[in-house]
């Protein structure tokens, strides 16, 4: 019996990282020939295909059109396979899809030629990885990274019929954790056309029926963030010429998200899970590890993954190792053991250090803690590093501060009764870790590190309030300090925590730190749970931005997003060595960005340093005046009470008569008072809510509306009383007129647009529209 002829068609554009693997794999799976159409690749894809064409196993076609005519090109290749190459069966493939049968030969899954031909339904499975593993800057082969597959994935929601409906669509899980539709392996007899995606086909006369096939298609949709961004812009842009919004709707949606935010990150976040979601998915059984394909691909002689370098690479752990029942005993250090707590935000560092102190760690005496802080300031000054300077430290910074080692050690010994179970928190340590390590190594002090990752926007706001530095600079400082600490702590026992986790799950956070560092803190000194709860309740700040808001905010640079993503991965248990190249790349980019700021940043920091002492003196003067005012007010209250008692004693009867005479008028005044107070209180609360809203920007409002600045009126009060009614916008992220036009009931009810959005609109799923730029 003649063996059926099976041909694969392949439509590709800029898939150089995977296309050779794809062709080699399917030839090993029994495919008799490959027909490939290259759609104008510029990254070496065509050259990779040409090598197989020279061997005679592939026919290479060129299609330079920028229109995304996938169905027409697939049909052309399928009919060519039948009419010119004698194919009995054909399947239309993409570069990121790998078909496999249980036997290793796709022919074994084809029906017997004596049976009626049917279209074979082949199920597809997405293969994914956590987002941080796909930064695109490591050397690991994609097949060794994409080893997670959803188990019983949920169906995707039904796409909307309009572009606005696509934008408002909500997903319950990352996109690629959802089910994907199957594809068809097609008998060629009477075949007329293949539909887009090869999910359907048309035949002359009666179409053949369908039958399930024991063929599995592994789909590797995202292999790097850069490749994902290129696909979104290429396919999403091409879809603008296709009127039906349901065609390739995910790329339309992701392109819209990228254009609105100015970054690919919001779409990338929607597409794939982070480390925490992966860990939860593995624990619940929603995800599973599957490395069988990676192992099989590595054995192919013609696959790029079979090179010696690829064979020696190991897959990073997707979940952190569980701590042993008894933590390993730390090595003994004659000079003691000290846990350093640092990060870019002093408040977050103090919160975490305070938690560890209440878990049994020894805290420095208050006056000695101040002495250590002053010593850190002096060390930074000696090395030429300002605390909020994003520029990299000078190359000789660590050597410059060597003269402080003895003083640092003496101050440290004086600060603690027991250095064997001590903790020291200071945000300045981010820039001083190399000097601390050198000092500790020379005196046999064991160091451990807890790196606290706060919300970047909150940190930038605090830096701006303290120093006057712009938010953009504060965000770069946030990232630079984290990168400093990560770079210089790779040789230390360390643990990365998110500030939100310290506040939300202090018990789990403390247990993870103790398991990672085995600090030997004294259980007898531990506070009770209610005491720790009370301490943390007083450490809370204004609600930080959600991760989704941070990723989508145009105020957050991509370097900050990348730093946050990588730090979250470390906090969730990612392998530090696997992330080290990403941190090095981010650090180099941050250093370059800081150097570009150049003299302008130096001048800003210099002016900030000159004004800071004046501000401190003014604050001290204000504190003294405030205390004196309080003392005077207390004395006045006492005198008033004394005079009142004397007056009451002498004039009680007269006052009673006068009060009775004035009673009708006072009743009228009292009845009017609550209405006045209520109206004033309501206005004060509304103004406070506007000021706290992230969409409200007082400086922007003054610049946008010079008449408000000229009148020197409070922007929030002006927007409440007049601005919204006049169609003025409270900030660049909220267009009042578009909100009223979109929701006319709000205008009709006489409600302030931004207040309505903050109180009701967000919960009801209403959209805040950004202000469009004024015409040049």
C-alpha positions in Angstrom: 0.0 0.0 0.0 1.4 3.4 -1.0 2.2 5.7 1.9 0.1 8.9 1.8 2.0 12.0 1.0 1.9 14.6 3.8 3.0 18.2 3.1 3.2 21.1 5.6 2.7 24.7 4.5 4.4 27.5 6.5 3.7 31.2 6.4 6.3 33.3 8.2 7.6 36.8 8.7 10.6 37.6 10.9 10.7 34.3 12.8 14.4 33.6 12.7 14.5 32.5 16.3 12.2 29.5 15.7 11.7 28.8 12.0 14.7 26.4 11.6 13.5 24.4 14.7 10.0 24.2 13.2 11.1 22.8 9.9 13.6 20.4 11.4 11.0 19.2 13.9 8.3 18.4 11.3 10.6 16.7 8.9 11.5 14.4 11.9 7.8 13.8 12.5 7.3 12.3 9.0 6.4 15.4 6.9 7.4 14.6 3.3 7.9 18.2 2.1 7.5 21.8 3.3 6.2 24.7 1.3 7.1 28.0 3.0 6.0 31.6 2.1 8.3 34.3 3.5 6.3 37.6 3.9 9.1 40.1 3.6 11.3 39.0 6.6 14.3 41.1 7.4 15.8 39.2 10.4 17.4 36.2 8.7 14.2 34.0 8.4 14.5 33.7 4.7 18.1 32.6 4.9 17.2 29.9 7.5 14.6 28.6 5.1 16.9 28.7 2.1 19.2 26.2 3.8 16.4 23.6 3.8 15.5 24.6 0.2 19.0 23.8 -0.9 18.7 20.4 0.6 15.5 19.8 -1.5 13.1 19.3 1.5 11.5 22.7 1.2 10.0 24.9 -1.5 10.5 28.6 -0.8 8.1 31.3 -2.0 8.3 35.0 -1.5 5.3 37.3 -0.8 6.4 40.9 0.0 2.9 42.3 0.4 2.2 44.3 3.6 -1.5 43.2 3.5 -2.2 40.4 5.9 -3.8 38.0 3.4 -3.2 34.8 5.4 -6.1 32.8 4.1 -5.3 33.5 0.4 -1.6 32.6 0.9 -2.4 29.5 2.8 -4.9 28.4 0.1 -2.3 29.0 -2.6 0.3 26.8 -0.9 -2.3 24.0 0.0 -3.4 23.8 -3.6 0.2 23.8 -4.8 1.0 20.9 -2.5 -1.9 18.9 -4.1 -1.6 19.9 -7.7 2.2 20.1 -8.2 3.6 17.9 -5.5 0.9 15.1 -5.2 0.0 15.7 -1.5 -2.8 13.5 -0.1 -2.8 15.4 3.1 -1.8 19.0 4.0 -1.7 21.1 7.1 -1.2 24.9 7.3 1.2 25.8 10.0 2.6 28.8 11.8 6.3 29.1 12.9 5.3 28.9 16.6 3.3 25.6 16.3 4.7 22.2 16.6 2.6 19.1 15.6 3.4 15.8 17.2 1.8 12.3 17.4 2.2 9.7 20.1 4.3 7.5 17.8 6.6 10.3 16.6 5.3 10.0 13.0 2.3 12.0 11.9 1.5 9.4 9.2 0.5 7.0 12.0 -2.4 9.4 12.9 -3.8 9.4 9.3 -6.8 7.2 8.6 -6.4 4.1 6.4 -6.7 5.1 2.7 -9.6 2.6 2.3 -11.7 4.6 4.8 -13.6 7.8 3.8 -11.4 10.8 4.2 -12.2 13.2 7.0 -10.8 16.5 8.2 -8.7 15.7 11.2 -9.3 17.9 14.3 -6.0 18.5 16.2 -6.1 20.1 19.6 -3.7 23.0 20.3 -2.0 23.6 23.7 -0.3 26.9 24.6 3.2 26.7 26.1 4.1 29.7 28.2 6.5 31.0 30.9 6.3 33.7 33.5 6.8 37.2 32.0 10.2 37.9 33.6 11.7 34.8 31.9 11.0 36.4 28.5 12.8 39.6 28.8 14.8 38.5 25.7 18.3 39.2 27.0 19.3 35.8 28.2 21.0 32.9 26.3 18.5 30.2 27.1 16.7 28.6 24.2 13.0 29.3 24.0 12.0 25.6 24.2 13.7 25.4 27.6 11.9 28.4 29.0 8.4 27.8 27.6 7.6 24.6 29.6 4.3 25.5 31.3 1.0 24.4 29.9 -2.5 25.2 31.1 -4.6 22.2 32.4 -8.3 22.3 31.4 -7.9 26.0 30.2 -11.1 28.1 30.3 -12.6 29.4 27.0 -11.8 32.9 25.9 -14.7 35.4 26.1 -16.6 36.2 23.0 -15.0 39.1 21.2 -17.0 42.3 20.8 -18.3 43.6 17.5 -16.7 47.1 18.0 -13.3 48.5 18.8 -14.6 50.2 21.9 -16.1 46.9 23.0 -12.7 45.1 22.5 -11.1 47.7 24.7 -13.6 47.1 27.5 -13.3 43.3 27.4 -12.2 41.8 30.7 -10.2 38.6 31.1 -10.3 36.4 34.2 -6.8 35.0 33.6 -3.8 35.8 31.4 -4.7 35.5 27.7 -2.5 32.6 26.9 -3.8 30.6 29.9 -7.1 30.3 28.0 -8.0 27.6 25.5 -7.2 28.1 21.8 -9.2 26.6 19.0 -8.0 23.4 17.3 -6.6 23.3 13.7 -7.4 20.9 10.9 -5.2 18.4 9.0 -6.9 18.4 5.6 -7.4 15.7 2.9 -6.6 17.5 -0.4 -9.1 15.7 -2.6 -11.6 18.4 -3.8 -10.1 21.0 -1.5 -11.0 24.5 -2.7 -9.9 27.0 0.0 -8.4 27.2 3.5 -9.9 29.8 6.0 -7.8 32.1 8.1 -6.0 30.2 10.9 -6.7 26.8 9.2 -9.7 26.3 11.5 -12.0 25.7 8.6 -11.8 24.6 4.9 -14.1 24.7 1.8 -14.4 21.8 -0.6 -15.9 21.3 -4.0 -19.2 19.5 -3.6 -19.9 17.9 -0.2 -17.2 18.6 2.4 -15.8 15.7 4.3 -16.8 15.1 7.8 -14.6 15.7 10.9 -12.9 13.3 13.2 -10.6 13.8 16.3 -7.0 12.9 15.7 -4.4 11.8 18.3 -2.2 14.7 17.2 -1.3 17.5 19.6 -0.2 20.9 18.5 2.1 22.7 20.9 1.8 26.5 20.5 4.7 28.7 21.6 3.1 32.2 21.2 5.5 34.4 23.0 9.3 33.8 23.1 10.5 37.2 24.1 9.0 40.6 25.0 10.7 42.2 21.9 9.2 39.5 19.6 5.8 40.0 21.3 6.0 43.8 20.7 7.0 43.4 17.1 4.1 41.0 16.5 1.5 43.3 18.1 2.6 46.3 16.0 2.9 44.3 12.8 -0.3 42.3 12.9 -2.3 44.9 14.8 -1.3 47.5 12.2 -2.3 45.2 9.3 -5.7 44.6 11.0 -6.6 48.2 10.5 -7.2 47.4 6.9 -9.6 44.5 7.8 -13.0 45.9 8.7 -14.2 43.0 10.9 -13.0 43.7 14.5 -13.3 40.1 15.5 -10.5 39.1 13.1 -7.3 38.8 15.1 -9.1 40.8 17.9 -6.3 40.2 20.5 -3.8 42.1 18.3 -6.2 44.9 17.7 -6.8 45.2 21.5 -3.1 44.9 22.4 -2.1 47.5 19.8 -4.7 49.9 21.2 -3.4 49.3 24.7 0.2 50.0 23.6 -0.7 53.2 21.8 -2.8 54.5 24.7 0.0 53.9 27.2 3.0 54.4 25.0 4.4 51.0 26.0 4.0 47.3 25.3 3.9 46.5 29.0 0.1 46.6 29.6 -0.5 44.1 26.7 2.4 42.0 27.8 1.0 41.8 31.3 -2.4 40.8 30.0 -0.9 38.1 27.8 1.2 36.1 30.3 1.3 35.4 34.1 3.9 36.6 36.6 5.8 34.4 38.9 3.2 34.6 41.7 0.5 33.6 39.3 2.6 30.7 38.0 3.3 29.5 41.5 -0.4 29.6 42.4 -1.3 27.9 39.2 1.2 25.0 39.8 -0.1 24.6 43.3 -3.7 24.5 42.3 -3.2 22.2 39.3 -4.2 25.0 36.8 -0.8 24.8 35.3 1.7 21.9 34.8 5.3 21.6 33.8 6.0 19.8 30.5 9.6 19.5 29.3 9.1 16.6 27.0 9.1 18.7 23.9 12.3 20.6 24.9 14.1 17.2 25.4 12.8 15.8 22.1 13.8 19.0 20.2 17.3 19.0 21.7 17.9 15.5 20.2 17.3 16.7 16.6 20.5 17.0 14.6 19.4 20.0 12.5 17.8 22.0 15.3 19.5 25.1 16.8 18.5 23.8 20.2 20.8 20.8 19.7 24.0 22.7 19.9 26.4 21.9 22.8 25.7 25.3 24.4 22.0 24.6 24.4 22.3 21.1 25.8 24.2 22.4 28.8 21.7 25.0 29.7 19.3 24.1 32.5 15.8 25.2 33.0 15.3 27.6 36.0 13.1 26.6 38.8 9.5 28.0 38.3 8.7 27.8 42.0 11.0 28.5 45.0 12.2 25.5 46.9 10.2 24.9 50.0 12.0 25.6 53.3 13.1 22.6 55.2 11.3 21.8 58.5 14.4 22.8 60.3 16.3 25.7 58.6 19.9 25.0 57.9 22.2 26.2 60.6 24.1 29.3 59.5 27.9 29.4 59.6 29.4 30.7 62.8 31.0 34.2 62.6 33.1 35.3 65.5 32.3 38.9 64.9 28.5 38.3 65.0 25.7 38.2 62.4 23.8 41.2 61.2 20.7 41.4 58.9 20.7 44.6 56.8 17.3 45.9 55.6 17.4 48.4 52.7 15.6 49.7 49.6 14.8 52.9 47.9 12.1 54.1 50.3 13.0 54.9 54.0 9.4 54.4 55.2 9.2 50.9 53.7 12.6 50.0 55.0 11.7 51.1 58.6 8.4 49.1 58.4 10.2 45.9 57.5 13.0 46.4 60.0 10.4 47.1 62.7 8.6 43.9 61.8 11.8 41.9 62.2 12.6 43.6 65.5 9.2 42.4 66.8 10.0 38.9 65.5 13.0 38.8 67.9 15.8 40.6 66.1 17.9 43.0 68.2 17.4 46.6 67.3 20.0 49.4 67.7 19.6 51.9 70.5 17.8 55.0 69.3 20.8 57.4 69.7 23.2 54.8 68.1 20.8 54.3 65.2 21.0 58.1 64.6 24.8 57.9 64.8 24.9 55.1 62.2 22.6 57.1 59.9 24.9 60.2 60.3 27.9 58.0 59.5 26.2 56.7 56.4 25.5 60.3 55.3 29.2 61.1 55.8 30.3 58.0 53.8 28.0 59.0 50.9 29.5 62.5 51.0 33.0 61.1 51.0 32.2 58.9 47.9 30.5 61.8 46.0 27.1 60.1 46.1 24.0 62.0 47.0 21.2 59.8 48.4 18.8 60.8 45.6 21.3 61.0 42.8 20.4 58.5 40.1 23.9 58.6 38.5 26.1 55.6 39.1 28.7 55.8 41.9 32.3 56.7 40.9 34.5 53.7 40.2 36.6 54.4 43.3 33.7 55.1 45.7 34.2 52.0 47.8 37.9 52.7 48.2 37.2 56.3 49.1 35.1 55.3 52.1 37.6 52.7 53.5 38.7 55.1 56.2 35.3 54.8 57.8 35.6 51.1 58.5 37.0 51.3 62.1 34.4 54.0 63.1 31.6 52.0 61.5 32.6 48.9 63.4 33.0 50.7 66.7 29.6 52.4 66.3 28.0 49.1 65.3 29.3 47.4 68.5 28.1 50.2 70.6 24.7 50.1 69.1 23.8 46.5 70.0 23.9 44.4 73.1 23.9 41.2 71.0 25.2 41.5 67.4 24.5 37.8 66.8 20.7 38.5 66.3 20.8 42.1 65.1 18.9 44.0 62.3 19.8 47.4 60.9 17.5 49.2 58.5 18.6 52.2 56.4 17.7 53.2 52.8 21.2 54.6 52.4 22.6 51.1 52.5 21.7 50.6 48.9 24.7 52.6 47.8 27.0 51.5 50.7 26.8 47.7 50.5 30.3 47.1 48.9 31.9 49.1 51.8 29.8 47.3 54.4 30.8 43.9 53.0 34.5 44.8 53.0 34.2 46.0 56.6 32.3 42.9 57.7 34.6 40.5 55.9 37.7 41.9 57.6 36.1 41.5 61.1 34.3 38.1 60.5 30.8 39.6 60.7 28.2 37.6 58.8 25.8 39.7 56.8 22.4 38.9 55.4 20.2 41.3 53.3 16.5 42.0 53.1 15.7 44.2 50.0 12.3 45.9 50.3 10.6 46.8 47.1 8.0 49.7 47.5 5.5 51.1 45.1 7.6 53.3 42.6 5.0 56.1 42.3 4.7 56.4 46.1 8.5 56.5 46.4 8.8 59.1 43.7 6.1 61.3 45.4 7.9 61.1 48.7 11.2 62.1 47.0 9.5 65.0 45.3 8.0 66.1 48.6 11.4 65.9 50.4 13.7 67.3 47.8 11.6 68.9 45.0 13.0 66.5 42.4 10.5 65.8 39.5 8.5 62.6 39.6 10.4 61.2 36.5 13.7 61.6 38.3 12.3 60.1 41.5 11.2 57.0 39.5 14.7 56.6 38.0 16.1 57.0 41.6 13.7 54.2 42.7 15.0 51.8 40.0 18.7 52.8 40.4 18.7 52.1 44.2 17.1 48.7 43.7 19.6 47.8 41.0 22.5 49.1 43.2 21.4 46.8 46.0 20.8 43.8 43.7 24.2 44.1 42.0 26.1 44.3 45.2 24.3 41.6 47.2 24.6 38.6 44.9 27.2 37.1 47.2 25.1 37.6 50.3 22.3 35.5 51.8 19.4 37.7 50.8 15.6 37.8 50.4 13.5 40.2 48.4 10.1 41.3 49.7 7.4 43.6 48.5 6.3 46.3 50.9 2.7 45.3 50.2 3.4 41.8 51.3 4.9 43.1 54.6 1.7 44.9 55.3 -0.7 42.3 54.0 0.9 39.1 55.2 3.5 39.9 57.8 3.6 36.3 59.2 4.3 34.7 55.8 6.8 37.4 54.9 8.7 37.0 58.2 8.7 33.2 57.9 10.2 33.5 54.4 12.9 35.9 55.5 13.8 33.6 58.4 13.9 30.5 56.1 16.1 32.3 53.6 18.5 33.9 56.1 18.3 31.6 59.1 19.1 34.6 61.3 18.8 32.9 64.7 16.6 35.6 66.2 15.4 35.0 69.8 11.8 33.6 70.0 11.6 34.7 73.6 11.8 38.3 72.4 9.0 38.1 69.8 5.9 40.2 70.1 2.4 38.8 70.0 0.4 38.9 66.9 -1.9 41.7 68.0 1.1 43.9 68.9 2.6 43.4 65.4 -0.8 44.1 63.8 -1.1 47.3 65.7 2.4 48.4 64.7 1.8 47.7 61.0 -1.6 49.4 61.1 0.2 52.6 61.9 2.7 52.1 59.1 0.1 52.1 56.3 0.2 55.0 53.7 -2.2 56.1 51.0 -3.2 53.1 48.9 -0.4 52.4 46.4 -1.2 52.1 42.7 -2.2 48.6 41.6 0.3 46.7 39.5 -2.1 47.1 36.5 -2.2 50.8 37.0 1.6 51.0 37.3 2.1 49.0 34.1 -0.5 51.1 32.2 0.6 54.5 33.5 2.3 56.7 30.8 4.2 58.3 33.7 6.2 55.2 34.4 9.2 54.6 32.1 9.8 51.1 30.7 13.0 50.8 32.6 11.0 51.2 35.8 8.5 48.6 34.7 11.3 46.2 33.8 12.9 46.7 37.2 9.6 46.1 39.0 8.8 43.0 37.0 12.3 41.5 37.8 12.1 42.4 41.5 8.6 40.9 41.7 10.0 37.7 40.2 12.8 37.5 42.8 10.3 38.1 45.5 8.2 35.2 44.1 11.2 32.8 44.2 12.7 33.1 40.7 16.3 31.9 40.4 18.6 34.9 40.9 21.3 33.6 38.5 18.7 33.5 35.7 17.7 37.1 36.3 21.2 38.4 36.7 21.7 39.2 33.0 18.4 41.1 33.0 19.4 43.2 36.0 22.8 43.9 34.4 21.1 45.1 31.2 18.6 47.3 33.1 21.5 48.7 35.2 23.5 49.6 32.2 20.5 51.3 30.6 19.8 53.2 33.9 23.5 54.3 34.1 23.3 55.5 30.5 20.0 57.3 31.1 21.4 59.0 34.3 24.5 60.2 32.4 22.4 61.7 29.7 20.7 63.9 32.3 24.2 65.4 32.9 24.7 68.9 34.1 21.0 69.7 34.4 20.6 67.0 37.0 23.8 68.1 38.8 22.5 71.7 38.9 19.1 70.5 40.2 20.8 68.4 43.0 23.0 71.3 43.9 20.1 73.7 44.3 18.3 71.0 46.3 21.3 70.6 48.6 21.5 74.4 49.2 17.8 74.8 49.9 17.5 71.7 52.1 19.3 73.2 55.1 17.2 76.4 54.8 14.1 74.2 54.7 15.3 72.3 57.8 15.9 75.5 59.7 12.5 76.8 58.7 10.9 73.6 59.9 12.7 73.9 63.2 11.6 77.5 63.6 8.0 76.5 62.8 8.1 73.7 65.3 9.3 76.1 68.0 6.7 78.6 67.1 4.0 75.9 67.1 5.0 74.7 70.6 4.9 78.2 71.9 1.5 78.7 70.3 0.3 75.6 71.9 1.6 76.7 75.4 0.0 80.1 74.9 -3.3 78.5 73.8 -3.3 76.2 76.9 -2.7 79.3 79.1 -5.5 81.2 77.4 -7.9 78.2 77.8 -7.1 78.1 81.6 -7.7 81.9 82.0 -10.9 81.7 80.1 -12.2 78.9 82.3 -11.2 80.8 85.4 -12.9 84.0 84.2 -15.9 82.0 83.2 -16.3 80.5 86.6 -15.9 83.9 88.2 -18.3 85.5 85.9 -20.9 82.7 86.4 -20.6 83.1 90.1 -21.3 86.8 90.0 -23.8 87.1 87.2 -25.7 83.8 87.2 -29.0 85.4 87.8 -28.5 88.2 85.3 -27.2 85.8 82.6 -30.3 83.6 83.1 -32.6 86.5 82.5 -30.6 87.7 79.5 -30.6 84.2 78.1 -34.3 83.8 78.4 -34.8 87.2 76.7 -32.5 86.2 73.8 -33.8 82.6 73.5 -36.1 83.1 70.4 -33.3 84.7 68.4 -30.8 82.1 69.3 -33.1 79.3 68.4 -33.4 80.7 64.9 -29.6 81.0 64.6 -29.1 77.4 65.9 -31.6 76.1 63.3 -29.6 77.8 60.5 -26.2 76.7 61.7 -26.3 73.0 60.8 -27.2 73.8 57.2 -24.3 76.2 56.9 -21.9 73.8 58.5 -23.1 70.9 56.5 -22.6 72.8 53.2 -19.1 73.9 54.2 -18.1 70.5 55.4 -19.4 68.9 52.2 -17.3 71.3 50.1 -14.2 70.7 52.2 -14.6 66.9 51.7 -15.1 67.2 48.0 -12.0 69.4 47.6 -10.0 66.9 49.7 -11.2 64.1 47.5 -10.2 66.0 44.3 -6.7 66.8 45.7 -6.2 63.1 46.5 -7.4 61.8 43.1 -4.5 60.6 40.9 -6.2 62.2 37.9 -6.0 65.7 39.5 -2.8 67.7 38.9 -2.8 71.2 40.4 0.3 72.3 38.7 -1.0 71.1 35.3 -4.3 72.9 36.0 -2.6 76.2 36.6 -0.4 75.9 33.5 -3.4 74.9 31.4 -5.6 77.7 32.7 -3.5 80.8 33.2 -6.5 82.8 34.5 -6.7 80.4 37.5 -3.0 81.0 38.2 -3.4 84.8 37.8 -6.3 84.8 40.3 -4.2 82.7 42.8 -7.2 80.6 43.6 -7.0 77.0 44.8 -7.2 74.8 41.6 -9.2 72.1 43.4 -11.7 74.6 44.7 -11.9 76.3 41.3 -12.5 73.0 39.5 -15.2 72.1 42.0 -17.1 75.4 41.8 -16.6 76.4 38.2 -14.1 74.3 36.2 -16.1 71.1 35.6 -19.2 73.1 34.6 -17.1 75.1 32.2 -15.6 71.9 30.6 -12.1 72.3 32.1 -10.0 69.3 32.7 -8.5 68.5 36.2 -5.4 66.8 34.8 -3.9 65.2 31.6 -5.5 61.9 32.4 -9.1 63.0 32.6 -11.1 64.8 29.9 -14.1 66.4 31.6 -16.0 67.2 28.3 -15.5 63.7 26.9 -16.7 62.2 30.2 -19.9 64.3 30.2 -20.4 63.5 26.5 -20.0 59.8 27.1 -22.2 59.8 30.2 -24.8 62.7 29.7 -26.7 61.6 32.8 -23.8 62.8 34.9 -24.0 66.3 33.4 -27.8 66.3 33.6 -27.7 65.4 37.3 -25.4 68.4 37.9 -22.6 66.2 39.3 -18.9 67.1 39.1 -17.3 64.8 36.5 -14.2 63.7 38.4 -16.0 63.3 41.7 -18.6 61.1 40.0 -15.8 59.0 38.4 -14.0 58.5 41.7 -17.1 57.7 43.7 -19.2 55.7 41.2 -17.7 55.6 37.7 -14.8 53.3 38.3 -17.0 50.7 40.1 -19.5 50.9 37.2 -16.8 50.3 34.6 -17.0 53.8 33.2 -13.9 55.0 31.3 -11.7 58.0 32.1 -10.6 59.6 28.9 -7.1 61.2 28.6 -7.0 64.8 27.5 -6.0 65.1 23.8 -3.0 67.4 23.0 -3.8 70.8 21.8 -3.2 71.5 18.1 0.3 72.8 17.5 
